[in-house]
Amino acid sequence: MRRLIGYTLFWIAVGMVIELFIESIFFSILLILFLLLLGYNLFVC
């Protein structure tokens, strides 16, 4: 369980770093929604 939490926190941090380089709020929200849907589908299916 600790490895899963660590893995998740690592990728959250990577996403925050990527977010620093995206200027547009619109593309940021689209990226967040896309990754949430992708993560949900990969977790459930």
mmCIF file of the N, C-alpha and C atoms, coordinates in Angstrom:
data_MODEL
# 
_entry.id   MODEL 
# 
loop_
_atom_site.group_PDB 
_atom_site.id 
_atom_site.type_symbol 
_atom_site.label_atom_id 
_atom_site.label_alt_id 
_atom_site.label_comp_id 
_atom_site.label_asym_id 
_atom_site.label_entity_id 
_atom_site.label_seq_id 
_atom_site.pdbx_PDB_ins_code 
_atom_site.Cartn_x 
_atom_site.Cartn_y 
_atom_site.Cartn_z 
_atom_site.occupancy 
_atom_site.B_iso_or_equiv 
_atom_site.pdbx_formal_charge 
_atom_site.auth_seq_id 
_atom_site.auth_comp_id 
_atom_site.auth_asym_id 
_atom_site.auth_atom_id 
_atom_site.pdbx_PDB_model_num 
ATOM 1   N N  . MET A 1 1  ? 0.823   -1.200 0.000   1.00 0.00 ? 1  MET A N  1 
ATOM 2   C CA . MET A 1 1  ? 0.000   0.000  0.000   1.00 0.00 ? 1  MET A CA 1 
ATOM 3   C C  . MET A 1 1  ? 0.868   1.266  0.000   1.00 0.00 ? 1  MET A C  1 
ATOM 4   N N  . ARG A 1 2  ? 1.983   1.209  0.733   1.00 0.00 ? 2  ARG A N  1 
ATOM 5   C CA . ARG A 1 2  ? 2.877   2.375  0.771   1.00 0.00 ? 2  ARG A CA 1 
ATOM 6   C C  . ARG A 1 2  ? 3.442   2.687  -0.602  1.00 0.00 ? 2  ARG A C  1 
ATOM 7   N N  . ARG A 1 3  ? 3.729   1.638  -1.390  1.00 0.00 ? 3  ARG A N  1 
ATOM 8   C CA . ARG A 1 3  ? 4.271   1.863  -2.731  1.00 0.00 ? 3  ARG A CA 1 
ATOM 9   C C  . ARG A 1 3  ? 3.244   2.524  -3.627  1.00 0.00 ? 3  ARG A C  1 
ATOM 10  N N  . LEU A 1 4  ? 1.983   2.119  -3.505  1.00 0.00 ? 4  LEU A N  1 
ATOM 11  C CA . LEU A 1 4  ? 0.926   2.725  -4.309  1.00 0.00 ? 4  LEU A CA 1 
ATOM 12  C C  . LEU A 1 4  ? 0.740   4.194  -3.954  1.00 0.00 ? 4  LEU A C  1 
ATOM 13  N N  . ILE A 1 5  ? 0.757   4.517  -2.671  1.00 0.00 ? 5  ILE A N  1 
ATOM 14  C CA . ILE A 1 5  ? 0.625   5.907  -2.238  1.00 0.00 ? 5  ILE A CA 1 
ATOM 15  C C  . ILE A 1 5  ? 1.822   6.728  -2.722  1.00 0.00 ? 5  ILE A C  1 
ATOM 16  N N  . GLY A 1 6  ? 3.012   6.178  -2.606  1.00 0.00 ? 6  GLY A N  1 
ATOM 17  C CA . GLY A 1 6  ? 4.204   6.867  -3.086  1.00 0.00 ? 6  GLY A CA 1 
ATOM 18  C C  . GLY A 1 6  ? 4.168   7.113  -4.579  1.00 0.00 ? 6  GLY A C  1 
ATOM 19  N N  . TYR A 1 7  ? 3.725   6.118  -5.331  1.00 0.00 ? 7  TYR A N  1 
ATOM 20  C CA . TYR A 1 7  ? 3.599   6.234  -6.783  1.00 0.00 ? 7  TYR A CA 1 
ATOM 21  C C  . TYR A 1 7  ? 2.607   7.331  -7.143  1.00 0.00 ? 7  TYR A C  1 
ATOM 22  N N  . THR A 1 8  ? 1.474   7.353  -6.453  1.00 0.00 ? 8  THR A N  1 
ATOM 23  C CA . THR A 1 8  ? 0.448   8.360  -6.705  1.00 0.00 ? 8  THR A CA 1 
ATOM 24  C C  . THR A 1 8  ? 0.962   9.757  -6.375  1.00 0.00 ? 8  THR A C  1 
ATOM 25  N N  . LEU A 1 9  ? 1.606   9.914  -5.243  1.00 0.00 ? 9  LEU A N  1 
ATOM 26  C CA . LEU A 1 9  ? 2.131   11.223 -4.857  1.00 0.00 ? 9  LEU A CA 1 
ATOM 27  C C  . LEU A 1 9  ? 3.209   11.704 -5.825  1.00 0.00 ? 9  LEU A C  1 
ATOM 28  N N  . PHE A 1 10 ? 4.034   10.784 -6.317  1.00 0.00 ? 10 PHE A N  1 
ATOM 29  C CA . PHE A 1 10 ? 5.058   11.144 -7.294  1.00 0.00 ? 10 PHE A CA 1 
ATOM 30  C C  . PHE A 1 10 ? 4.426   11.723 -8.551  1.00 0.00 ? 10 PHE A C  1 
ATOM 31  N N  . TRP A 1 11 ? 3.388   11.064 -9.063  1.00 0.00 ? 11 TRP A N  1 
ATOM 32  C CA . TRP A 1 11 ? 2.776   11.537 -10.302 1.00 0.00 ? 11 TRP A CA 1 
ATOM 33  C C  . TRP A 1 11 ? 1.951   12.786 -10.095 1.00 0.00 ? 11 TRP A C  1 
ATOM 34  N N  . ILE A 1 12 ? 1.415   12.978 -8.906  1.00 0.00 ? 12 ILE A N  1 
ATOM 35  C CA . ILE A 1 12 ? 0.757   14.254 -8.603  1.00 0.00 ? 12 ILE A CA 1 
ATOM 36  C C  . ILE A 1 12 ? 1.781   15.380 -8.665  1.00 0.00 ? 12 ILE A C  1 
ATOM 37  N N  . ALA A 1 13 ? 2.956   15.139 -8.114  1.00 0.00 ? 13 ALA A N  1 
ATOM 38  C CA . ALA A 1 13 ? 4.017   16.149 -8.145  1.00 0.00 ? 13 ALA A CA 1 
ATOM 39  C C  . ALA A 1 13 ? 4.462   16.432 -9.577  1.00 0.00 ? 13 ALA A C  1 
ATOM 40  N N  . VAL A 1 14 ? 4.567   15.399 -10.397 1.00 0.00 ? 14 VAL A N  1 
ATOM 41  C CA . VAL A 1 14 ? 4.929   15.601 -11.804 1.00 0.00 ? 14 VAL A CA 1 
ATOM 42  C C  . VAL A 1 14 ? 3.872   16.444 -12.506 1.00 0.00 ? 14 VAL A C  1 
ATOM 43  N N  . GLY A 1 15 ? 2.617   16.173 -12.216 1.00 0.00 ? 15 GLY A N  1 
ATOM 44  C CA . GLY A 1 15 ? 1.536   16.954 -12.807 1.00 0.00 ? 15 GLY A CA 1 
ATOM 45  C C  . GLY A 1 15 ? 1.578   18.411 -12.386 1.00 0.00 ? 15 GLY A C  1 
ATOM 46  N N  . MET A 1 16 ? 1.940   18.664 -11.134 1.00 0.00 ? 16 MET A N  1 
ATOM 47  C CA . MET A 1 16 ? 2.048   20.048 -10.661 1.00 0.00 ? 16 MET A CA 1 
ATOM 48  C C  . MET A 1 16 ? 3.193   20.773 -11.354 1.00 0.00 ? 16 MET A C  1 
ATOM 49  N N  . VAL A 1 17 ? 4.288   20.080 -11.613 1.00 0.00 ? 17 VAL A N  1 
ATOM 50  C CA . VAL A 1 17 ? 5.406   20.693 -12.330 1.00 0.00 ? 17 VAL A CA 1 
ATOM 51  C C  . VAL A 1 17 ? 4.989   21.017 -13.761 1.00 0.00 ? 17 VAL A C  1 
ATOM 52  N N  . ILE A 1 18 ? 4.282   20.101 -14.412 1.00 0.00 ? 18 ILE A N  1 
ATOM 53  C CA . ILE A 1 18 ? 3.798   20.352 -15.775 1.00 0.00 ? 18 ILE A CA 1 
ATOM 54  C C  . ILE A 1 18 ? 2.842   21.544 -15.775 1.00 0.00 ? 18 ILE A C  1 
ATOM 55  N N  . GLU A 1 19 ? 2.013   21.620 -14.754 1.00 0.00 ? 19 GLU A N  1 
ATOM 56  C CA . GLU A 1 19 ? 1.043   22.722 -14.640 1.00 0.00 ? 19 GLU A CA 1 
ATOM 57  C C  . GLU A 1 19 ? 1.746   24.079 -14.571 1.00 0.00 ? 19 GLU A C  1 
ATOM 58  N N  . LEU A 1 20 ? 2.933   24.129 -14.011 1.00 0.00 ? 20 LEU A N  1 
ATOM 59  C CA . LEU A 1 20 ? 3.678   25.389 -13.935 1.00 0.00 ? 20 LEU A CA 1 
ATOM 60  C C  . LEU A 1 20 ? 4.030   25.928 -15.317 1.00 0.00 ? 20 LEU A C  1 
ATOM 61  N N  . PHE A 1 21 ? 4.173   25.023 -16.294 1.00 0.00 ? 21 PHE A N  1 
ATOM 62  C CA . PHE A 1 21 ? 4.584   25.439 -17.630 1.00 0.00 ? 21 PHE A CA 1 
ATOM 63  C C  . PHE A 1 21 ? 3.409   25.703 -18.561 1.00 0.00 ? 21 PHE A C  1 
ATOM 64  N N  . ILE A 1 22 ? 2.196   25.352 -18.151 1.00 0.00 ? 22 ILE A N  1 
ATOM 65  C CA . ILE A 1 22 ? 1.024   25.596 -18.984 1.00 0.00 ? 22 ILE A CA 1 
ATOM 66  C C  . ILE A 1 22 ? 0.443   26.959 -18.598 1.00 0.00 ? 22 ILE A C  1 
ATOM 67  N N  . GLU A 1 23 ? 0.411   27.863 -19.561 1.00 0.00 ? 23 GLU A N  1 
ATOM 68  C CA . GLU A 1 23 ? -0.046  29.222 -19.299 1.00 0.00 ? 23 GLU A CA 1 
ATOM 69  C C  . GLU A 1 23 ? -1.570  29.322 -19.268 1.00 0.00 ? 23 GLU A C  1 
ATOM 70  N N  . SER A 1 24 ? -2.231  28.578 -20.144 1.00 0.00 ? 24 SER A N  1 
ATOM 71  C CA . SER A 1 24 ? -3.670  28.723 -20.330 1.00 0.00 ? 24 SER A CA 1 
ATOM 72  C C  . SER A 1 24 ? -4.455  27.897 -19.299 1.00 0.00 ? 24 SER A C  1 
ATOM 73  N N  . ILE A 1 25 ? -5.423  28.544 -18.667 1.00 0.00 ? 25 ILE A N  1 
ATOM 74  C CA . ILE A 1 25 ? -6.295  27.855 -17.710 1.00 0.00 ? 25 ILE A CA 1 
ATOM 75  C C  . ILE A 1 25 ? -7.160  26.827 -18.430 1.00 0.00 ? 25 ILE A C  1 
ATOM 76  N N  . PHE A 1 26 ? -7.625  27.163 -19.635 1.00 0.00 ? 26 PHE A N  1 
ATOM 77  C CA . PHE A 1 26 ? -8.489  26.267 -20.394 1.00 0.00 ? 26 PHE A CA 1 
ATOM 78  C C  . PHE A 1 26 ? -7.800  24.929 -20.653 1.00 0.00 ? 26 PHE A C  1 
ATOM 79  N N  . PHE A 1 27 ? -6.546  24.958 -21.138 1.00 0.00 ? 27 PHE A N  1 
ATOM 80  C CA . PHE A 1 27 ? -5.829  23.720 -21.416 1.00 0.00 ? 27 PHE A CA 1 
ATOM 81  C C  . PHE A 1 27 ? -5.495  22.974 -20.133 1.00 0.00 ? 27 PHE A C  1 
ATOM 82  N N  . SER A 1 28 ? -5.280  23.699 -19.062 1.00 0.00 ? 28 SER A N  1 
ATOM 83  C CA . SER A 1 28 ? -5.021  23.058 -17.773 1.00 0.00 ? 28 SER A CA 1 
ATOM 84  C C  . SER A 1 28 ? -6.238  22.260 -17.306 1.00 0.00 ? 28 SER A C  1 
ATOM 85  N N  . ILE A 1 29 ? -7.417  22.857 -17.436 1.00 0.00 ? 29 ILE A N  1 
ATOM 86  C CA . ILE A 1 29 ? -8.643  22.167 -17.024 1.00 0.00 ? 29 ILE A CA 1 
ATOM 87  C C  . ILE A 1 29 ? -8.914  20.973 -17.926 1.00 0.00 ? 29 ILE A C  1 
ATOM 88  N N  . LEU A 1 30 ? -8.683  21.129 -19.228 1.00 0.00 ? 30 LEU A N  1 
ATOM 89  C CA . LEU A 1 30 ? -8.855  19.997 -20.142 1.00 0.00 ? 30 LEU A CA 1 
ATOM 90  C C  . LEU A 1 30 ? -7.910  18.858 -19.796 1.00 0.00 ? 30 LEU A C  1 
ATOM 91  N N  . LEU A 1 31 ? -6.666  19.181 -19.482 1.00 0.00 ? 31 LEU A N  1 
ATOM 92  C CA . LEU A 1 31 ? -5.689  18.164 -19.115 1.00 0.00 ? 31 LEU A CA 1 
ATOM 93  C C  . LEU A 1 31 ? -6.094  17.463 -17.823 1.00 0.00 ? 31 LEU A C  1 
ATOM 94  N N  . ILE A 1 32 ? -6.554  18.215 -16.851 1.00 0.00 ? 32 ILE A N  1 
ATOM 95  C CA . ILE A 1 32 ? -6.988  17.636 -15.579 1.00 0.00 ? 32 ILE A CA 1 
ATOM 96  C C  . ILE A 1 32 ? -8.161  16.689 -15.801 1.00 0.00 ? 32 ILE A C  1 
ATOM 97  N N  . LEU A 1 33 ? -9.171  17.125 -16.562 1.00 0.00 ? 33 LEU A N  1 
ATOM 98  C CA . LEU A 1 33 ? -10.330 16.272 -16.819 1.00 0.00 ? 33 LEU A CA 1 
ATOM 99  C C  . LEU A 1 33 ? -9.948  15.006 -17.577 1.00 0.00 ? 33 LEU A C  1 
ATOM 100 N N  . PHE A 1 34 ? -9.083  15.145 -18.585 1.00 0.00 ? 34 PHE A N  1 
ATOM 101 C CA . PHE A 1 34 ? -8.636  13.980 -19.352 1.00 0.00 ? 34 PHE A CA 1 
ATOM 102 C C  . PHE A 1 34 ? -7.911  12.976 -18.465 1.00 0.00 ? 34 PHE A C  1 
ATOM 103 N N  . LEU A 1 35 ? -7.014  13.466 -17.624 1.00 0.00 ? 35 LEU A N  1 
ATOM 104 C CA . LEU A 1 35 ? -6.246  12.558 -16.770 1.00 0.00 ? 35 LEU A CA 1 
ATOM 105 C C  . LEU A 1 35 ? -7.108  11.934 -15.685 1.00 0.00 ? 35 LEU A C  1 
ATOM 106 N N  . LEU A 1 36 ? -8.097  12.672 -15.171 1.00 0.00 ? 36 LEU A N  1 
ATOM 107 C CA . LEU A 1 36 ? -9.022  12.084 -14.201 1.00 0.00 ? 36 LEU A CA 1 
ATOM 108 C C  . LEU A 1 36 ? -9.825  10.949 -14.828 1.00 0.00 ? 36 LEU A C  1 
ATOM 109 N N  . LEU A 1 37 ? -10.342 11.169 -16.028 1.00 0.00 ? 37 LEU A N  1 
ATOM 110 C CA . LEU A 1 37 ? -11.096 10.117 -16.713 1.00 0.00 ? 37 LEU A CA 1 
ATOM 111 C C  . LEU A 1 37 ? -10.213 8.918  -17.033 1.00 0.00 ? 37 LEU A C  1 
ATOM 112 N N  . LEU A 1 38 ? -9.002  9.173  -17.499 1.00 0.00 ? 38 LEU A N  1 
ATOM 113 C CA . LEU A 1 38 ? -8.079  8.090  -17.815 1.00 0.00 ? 38 LEU A CA 1 
ATOM 114 C C  . LEU A 1 38 ? -7.709  7.296  -16.569 1.00 0.00 ? 38 LEU A C  1 
ATOM 115 N N  . GLY A 1 39 ? -7.403  7.993  -15.491 1.00 0.00 ? 39 GLY A N  1 
ATOM 116 C CA . GLY A 1 39 ? -7.048  7.314  -14.251 1.00 0.00 ? 39 GLY A CA 1 
ATOM 117 C C  . GLY A 1 39 ? -8.201  6.497  -13.694 1.00 0.00 ? 39 GLY A C  1 
ATOM 118 N N  . TYR A 1 40 ? -9.413  7.028  -13.779 1.00 0.00 ? 40 TYR A N  1 
ATOM 119 C CA . TYR A 1 40 ? -10.586 6.295  -13.295 1.00 0.00 ? 40 TYR A CA 1 
ATOM 120 C C  . TYR A 1 40 ? -10.796 5.027  -14.112 1.00 0.00 ? 40 TYR A C  1 
ATOM 121 N N  . ASN A 1 41 ? -10.701 5.156  -15.444 1.00 0.00 ? 41 ASN A N  1 
ATOM 122 C CA . ASN A 1 41 ? -10.883 3.980  -16.296 1.00 0.00 ? 41 ASN A CA 1 
ATOM 123 C C  . ASN A 1 41 ? -9.808  2.935  -16.054 1.00 0.00 ? 41 ASN A C  1 
ATOM 124 N N  . LEU A 1 42 ? -8.573  3.356  -15.846 1.00 0.00 ? 42 LEU A N  1 
ATOM 125 C CA . LEU A 1 42 ? -7.497  2.392  -15.606 1.00 0.00 ? 42 LEU A CA 1 
ATOM 126 C C  . LEU A 1 42 ? -7.647  1.746  -14.231 1.00 0.00 ? 42 LEU A C  1 
ATOM 127 N N  . PHE A 1 43 ? -8.160  2.477  -13.262 1.00 0.00 ? 43 PHE A N  1 
ATOM 128 C CA . PHE A 1 43 ? -8.312  1.949  -11.906 1.00 0.00 ? 43 PHE A CA 1 
ATOM 129 C C  . PHE A 1 43 ? -9.460  0.957  -11.834 1.00 0.00 ? 43 PHE A C  1 
ATOM 130 N N  . VAL A 1 44 ? -10.577 1.267  -12.494 1.00 0.00 ? 44 VAL A N  1 
ATOM 131 C CA . VAL A 1 44 ? -11.783 0.446  -12.386 1.00 0.00 ? 44 VAL A CA 1 
ATOM 132 C C  . VAL A 1 44 ? -11.725 -0.760 -13.319 1.00 0.00 ? 44 VAL A C  1 
ATOM 133 N N  . CYS A 1 45 ? -11.272 -0.567 -14.542 1.00 0.00 ? 45 CYS A N  1 
ATOM 134 C CA . CYS A 1 45 ? -11.318 -1.648 -15.526 1.00 0.00 ? 45 CYS A CA 1 
ATOM 135 C C  . CYS A 1 45 ? -10.158 -2.602 -15.431 1.00 0.00 ? 45 CYS A C  1 
# 
